[in-house]
Amino acid sequence: MRAFLVLYLKEILRNPWAWFLGLGLALLALAFRGRPEGVAVLSVYGLLLLFVPPAVLALAAPLLAGREEWAFWAAMPRPAGRLYLAAAFGVGLGFLFPFLLGGGIAASLLGLSPLTATWMILALVLVVAFWVGVAALSGALVLEPGRALGLGLLFWGLLVLAYDPAVVALSVIFRDYPLEGFMLSVIFANPLEILRVSLLKALNAPVLVGPVGYLLDRLLGQVGYWPLFASFGGAFLLLFGLAGFFFARRDR
């Protein structure tokens, strides 16, 4: 299993596009020089959600969803699900190197304090790991790169592009009903939103939080940051656990 992890890690590190994406993050950060730290980090985070998921999915799907390659490895004695997860973890670690380099350069260019830079790097790591998990689950479900990419992009569209408008629409439609319980369940279903609001709270950024962010800010003001780590921990267990489960039971 360790050999699989190293093999797929090297596949990402040898891909120049992965390094281009990491350095591209540093270049994009130049647009926010001179702004308050909190605003700059939230702006960078918004960019992360726009370009990191499609890029990660585009590079990871051909590696994790190649039916012919997995058919070649089918005779390996290790459990198939564990081998697939080792490959997915290798892909994730491979992405972290170029993105951490780009994040470090971006923090330096923005002149961030150590605490603010730490929050930005944490957000970067969580976002990359989350979308590698989505790529792993998509690949395990279909084992065909094009379809896996399409499934991952659908997930990205729902969580990043359609999530806030849908929640706002529901809030308006059902404004005469008590929706706090429902809204909390919606929030915990999207750890990316919890991370955004956690950044707002930690950095005291004067940025509009929206109706979902307002509700979560009230919750975080009482209980701290455990929803952030609980939501991502649950998401990682679900994404990678289901990826290993489905891959182990499908015809390769």
QUIQUI-V434524 format. One line per field, one symbol per residue. phi: phi as a letter, one per 30 degrees, with the letter a starting at -180 (. if undefined). psi: psi as a letter, one per 20 degrees, with the letter a starting at -180 (. if undefined). burial: I if it has 24 or more other C-alpha atoms within 12 Angstrom, else O. Layout:
phi: ???
psi: ???
burial: ???
//
This chain:
phi: .dddeddddddddddddddddddddddddedcdideeddddddddededdcdedddddddeddccdddddddddddddedddddddddddddddddddddddddddddddiddedddddddddddddddddddddddddddbhbeddddddddddddddcccddeddddddddcddcdcddddddddddbdddddddddeddchddbdcidddddddddddcbicdedddddddddddddddddddddccdc
psi: hhhgghghghgghiohhghhgghhghhhhhijqirqggggghggghhgighgghggghhhghgikoggghhhjhipiqpghhgghggghggghhhhghhhghhggghghikqrggghggghggggggggghhggggggghhhlogghggggghggghghggigghgggghhggkhjqojggghghggiinhhhhgghhggghilpmqphrhghgghhgghihjbjhhghgghghggggghghghghhhjro.
burial: OOOIIOIIIIIIIOOOOIIIIIIIIIIIIIOIIOOOIIIIIIIIIIIIIOIIIIIIIIIIIIIIIIIOOIOOOOOOOOOIIIIIIIIIIIIIIIIIIIIIIIIIIIIIIIIIOOOIIOIIIIIIIIIIIIIIIIIIIIIIIIIIIIIIIIIIIOIIOOIIOOIIOOIOOOOOOOOOOOOOOOIIOIIIIIIIIIIIIIIIIIIOOOOOIOIIIIIIIOIIOOOOIOIIOOIIOOIIOOIIIIIIIIIIOOOI
//
